[in-house]
Amino acid sequence: MRGFIARVLSFGAAFLALIVLVSPAQAGKTSPQVLALVSIDKPMDLLCFNGDCFVELSAFCLQPDYKTPDKGTGYRVAGLGGIRATGYTKDGQTISLDATRDFKIIALRTHVAVRMSMRAHAMHKLGLARVTVSVAEDTSLVPLPSDKYEAQDELTIEVATGPWRKIGSQIVDQDPQVMSAARATSRIANSLPPFTHVGPKTTNAIWADVEQSGLLEDMAPAAVRLLTASYQECEEKNKSGGMVTMRSCVSYMHDKFLGDLNMKYWDVIKGAI
């Protein structure tokens, strides 16, 4: 793995040098960061709430020297991977959906979580009863054009979505412990209702589903311990009521896991920036 990262870093540094030569007055770094969208092979369902159907997806920042996206910043899919979105009709037929055309993708919580959504009436218009989403390896997200910031040039984006994303896959997506726990917390958070406190019956049922799904069997023991401890801590906070719901707490745990891994990625590439 170290040899692979060294080769990619060398290529990325050379590419960045080319950018500086071609465009010395490189766009100001007020542009939001290009993000990596963490791969998920087992599809996740959109949850419908108040007329909006959505799923929260794990992400991390590929460009630490650019601006953290504000909540609501729009993104488009880019890079080597892609998002597979599938709609299911009431009679069992499937429809392939386009992640860029049919959905809205926005930054949700800094650079570690994005929201992919479509309006409920759009689903009904297509006759869909259910929509699932999965993310391929090496998928990236590029900020949509806006009059609020200067767009990054294509060469800069190509470096971020190419060599930098490959390094991110090695360090973040393929991490066997923290990323495994983060993926699990993402699934759990997406199964919980937003802005609502749930009782022990619901939290127990969700954990039972996690155990019965075989998810824990595919995780390293250290990852299972991380997940279990986080879930139990959130159960206690949820019981106390107040501002913290089960979903918001599990989402916080997810974000902390992604933040820790993102720091590892930044430490590796900072010498080449």
ZAMARGU-4260 file (C-alpha; in steps of 0.2 Angstrom, whole numbers, plus 5000, padded with zeros to 4 digits):
<rodrens>
0) 5000/5000/5000 | 5014/5012/5004 | 5022/5010/4987 | 5005/5013/4979 | 5003/5029/4988
5) 5020/5035/4985 | 5018/5033/4966 | 5001/5042/4966 | 5008/5056/4977 | 5022/5058/4965
10) 5010/5059/4950 | 4999/5070/4959 | 5013/5082/4964 | 5019/5083/4946 | 5001/5086/4940
15) 4999/5101/4952 | 5016/5108/4946 | 5008/5108/4929 | 4993/5117/4935 | 5004/5131/4943
20) 5013/5133/4926 | 4998/5134/4916 | 4988/5145/4928 | 4999/5155/4940 | 4984/5165/4946
25) 4975/5149/4951 | 4957/5151/4957 | 4956/5158/4975 | 4953/5144/4987 | 4936/5150/4992
30) 4928/5137/4982 | 4921/5122/4992 | 4931/5107/4993 | 4929/5092/4981 | 4923/5078/4991
35) 4925/5059/4990 | 4909/5049/4992 | 4913/5033/5002 | 4909/5017/4993 | 4894/5006/4999
40) 4891/4990/4990 | 4875/4985/4999 | 4861/4998/4993 | 4853/5009/5006 | 4834/5015/5005
45) 4828/5033/5003 | 4818/5038/5018 | 4803/5049/5015 | 4798/5063/5027 | 4788/5078/5025
50) 4787/5077/5006 | 4805/5073/5004 | 4814/5057/5001 | 4832/5056/5005 | 4847/5046/5011
55) 4863/5053/5020 | 4879/5047/5012 | 4897/5046/5020 | 4910/5058/5012 | 4927/5066/5016
60) 4937/5081/5010 | 4950/5078/4996 | 4956/5096/4997 | 4961/5102/5014 | 4967/5119/5007
65) 4950/5123/5000 | 4934/5129/5009 | 4923/5117/5019 | 4906/5117/5011 | 4892/5127/5019
70) 4876/5116/5022 | 4866/5116/5006 | 4880/5118/4994 | 4876/5108/4978 | 4887/5095/4971
75) 4887/5084/4956 | 4895/5066/4954 | 4912/5065/4946 | 4927/5055/4945 | 4930/5036/4941
80) 4916/5029/4951 | 4897/5033/4951 | 4881/5031/4960 | 4869/5018/4956 | 4851/5023/4960
85) 4837/5010/4957 | 4818/5013/4958 | 4805/5000/4962 | 4787/5001/4957 | 4773/4993/4966
90) 4772/4979/4954 | 4790/4974/4956 | 4798/4982/4941 | 4814/4992/4942 | 4819/5008/4934
95) 4837/5015/4933 | 4838/5033/4939 | 4851/5046/4935 | 4860/5053/4951 | 4863/5070/4943
100) 4847/5072/4934 | 4834/5064/4946 | 4842/5069/4962 | 4848/5084/4972 | 4865/5081/4981
105) 4870/5094/4995 | 4883/5095/5008 | 4874/5091/5025 | 4886/5091/5039 | 4903/5100/5034
110) 4913/5088/5023 | 4908/5071/5031 | 4890/5069/5026 | 4880/5073/5011 | 4861/5072/5007
115) 4854/5064/4991 | 4836/5067/4989 | 4821/5068/4977 | 4804/5075/4980 | 4791/5062/4985
120) 4779/5068/4972 | 4793/5065/4959 | 4794/5047/4965 | 4775/5045/4964 | 4775/5052/4947
125) 4787/5038/4941 | 4776/5026/4950 | 4790/5021/4963 | 4787/5014/4979 | 4805/5012/4984
130) 4822/5019/4979 | 4839/5012/4984 | 4856/5020/4982 | 4874/5012/4981 | 4891/5020/4978
135) 4905/5013/4968 | 4923/5014/4973 | 4933/5030/4969 | 4917/5041/4967 | 4919/5060/4970
140) 4908/5075/4971 | 4912/5092/4963 | 4903/5108/4968 | 4890/5115/4957 | 4893/5132/4949
145) 4888/5146/4960 | 4890/5165/4960 | 4895/5164/4978 | 4912/5157/4974 | 4925/5155/4959
150) 4924/5138/4951 | 4940/5127/4952 | 4949/5124/4935 | 4947/5107/4927 | 4965/5102/4930
155) 4963/5105/4949 | 4947/5095/4949 | 4956/5081/4939 | 4969/5079/4952 | 4957/5078/4966
160) 4945/5066/4958 | 4960/5055/4951 | 4976/5053/4961 | 4970/5061/4977 | 4954/5050/4977
165) 4964/5034/4974 | 4974/5038/4990 | 4958/5042/4999 | 4951/5025/4994 | 4967/5016/5002
170) 4967/5026/5018 | 4948/5030/5021 | 4936/5018/5011 | 4947/5003/5014 | 4950/5006/5033
175) 4945/4989/5041 | 4940/4996/5058 | 4935/5014/5059 | 4927/5015/5042 | 4918/4999/5045
180) 4910/5007/5061 | 4906/5023/5051 | 4897/5013/5037 | 4887/5004/5050 | 4883/5020/5060
185) 4877/5028/5043 | 4865/5013/5040 | 4858/5014/5057 | 4856/5033/5056 | 4847/5032/5039
190) 4835/5019/5047 | 4830/5031/5061 | 4816/5045/5060 | 4823/5063/5059 | 4820/5075/5073
195) 4811/5062/5084 | 4815/5053/5100 | 4812/5035/5099 | 4809/5023/5114 | 4819/5008/5120
200) 4808/4996/5110 | 4814/5005/5093 | 4832/5005/5098 | 4832/4987/5103 | 4823/4982/5087
205) 4836/4992/5077 | 4851/4983/5085 | 4842/4966/5083 | 4841/4970/5065 | 4860/4974/5064
210) 4864/4958/5073 | 4852/4948/5062 | 4858/4956/5045 | 4875/4948/5047 | 4883/4965/5047
215) 4893/4962/5063 | 4900/4946/5056 | 4908/4955/5042 | 4917/4968/5053 | 4934/4967/5062
220) 4932/4964/5081 | 4939/4982/5084 | 4926/4989/5073 | 4912/4980/5082 | 4918/4986/5098
225) 4918/5004/5092 | 4900/5002/5085 | 4893/4994/5100 | 4901/5007/5112 | 4894/5021/5101
230) 4877/5014/5100 | 4875/5011/5118 | 4881/5029/5122 | 4868/5035/5110 | 4855/5025/5118
235) 4859/5033/5135 | 4858/5050/5128 | 4842/5047/5119 | 4834/5041/5135 | 4838/5058/5143
240) 4827/5067/5130 | 4832/5085/5127 | 4840/5091/5110 | 4849/5075/5106 | 4839/5061/5097
245) 4845/5044/5093 | 4847/5049/5075 | 4857/5065/5079 | 4868/5055/5091 | 4872/5041/5079
250) 4875/5054/5065 | 4888/5063/5077 | 4897/5046/5080 | 4898/5043/5061 | 4905/5061/5058
255) 4918/5059/5071 | 4924/5042/5063 | 4925/5051/5046 | 4934/5066/5053 | 4947/5055/5061
260) 4950/5046/5045 | 4950/5062/5035 | 4964/5068/5046 | 4974/5053/5042 | 4972/5056/5023
265) 4977/5075/5025 | 4993/5070/5034 | 4998/5059/5019 | 4994/5071/5005 | 4999/5088/5014
270) 5017/5086/5008 | 5012/5086/4990 | 5001/5101/4991
</rodrens>
